[in-house]
Every structure is written in structure tokens, then in C-alpha cells.
């Protein structure tokens, strides 16, 4: 069963109806959902999924306990040697979710480096994402480096520069260009994520 990693920016508290439709598709398909334990989009998606009574969910956390687990779902605790409560400490769970999932559904504010890093992590593992860009109110499918560059093009120049300083965004893009393969063809699972009832 294909596992879907759902992630989003801390600043996003309200989930758009278009994203809700995609989450309904995932639930109706019975796919396992992997979710983080942060505030913002993580918690908002947790509330939404819990309101549907959906049980096929795993919450990932860095360290020994989940900060948020609204549905009291199973918790996957990720060990990390990074200092507690730092960006690298919390990133450990995101990296593990990217490894464990098959596809990503992201909700992005066009600034957050955490969500952008998740899309990058998936792409570097030859996995696809469907990214809802909040300011555009539309989705961008990220299946190759050209899609990733199209996604980063919606950032303001100052947001791009901040991201470059924080996560070496330009270097990541160059690395993906070298790694790109031909494996991205029409995929029935991605179609399911894209279809809305």
C-alpha cells in the first residue's frame, strides 16, 4: 500500500478546500498517511484527518514524544544526535518520512525552507510530490528538476536568497540536475492525488 507523506509550512493554519479534496481522495483510497507533529499545517491536517475518523495514520517525531498527536495514532520516534529543539533535530523526522513514503502532498507558503526541503528530499529519492502553493491557490506537480525549479520560481527574490543561505538551495538544484533520470512517467497513484471528487 502506497504511503503518502503530508507536510506543510508552520505559518499555514487553515487548509484550503483544494487540499482537503486531495486528502479525501487519500482517505477514500485507504492509503497510509505519514504526518509530522509540528504546529501549523501538521496540526491542521491532523485535525482534518481525525475529524474523518481515519485511523491509517503514523505520526513521526524527533526524540521521545510527539508534540501533537490529535488522533492518538501510532507514533514513530526518530532517534537523532542533533541538539534538541534545533532545526536539524526536527529535520530528522522529515528525512525519515521521506524515506518511508512513496509520494508527497505538500502545502507551501512559498517561503518555508522546511517544506521545500521535504520536496527536495523526495525528489532526490526519485519520488514525486504534489505541492499546493498557498499564494497561487493551485498545485504544482514536482516530478523532476524542471518542476522543482518552477516551484522555486514562485518565491520572491528575498525568500529565495534566505533559503539559499539556510539550506544551500542553489547547490541542491545543481545536484538534482546532475542526478536527474528518466524514471518519471505517468503514474496512477499521482493521478489519484491529483483527482478531486
Secondary structure, DSSP 4 states (H G I P E B T S, - for coil): ---EEEEE-TT--S--HHHHHHHHHHHHHT--EEEE--TTHHHHHHHHHHHTT---EEEEEESSS-S--TT--EEEEEP--SPTTSHHHHHHHHHHHHHH-SEEEEEE-S--HHHHHHHHHHHHTT-EEEEEETTTTEEEEE-SHHHHHHHHTTS-HHHHHHHHHHH-HHHHHHHHHHH--S-----HHHHHHH---
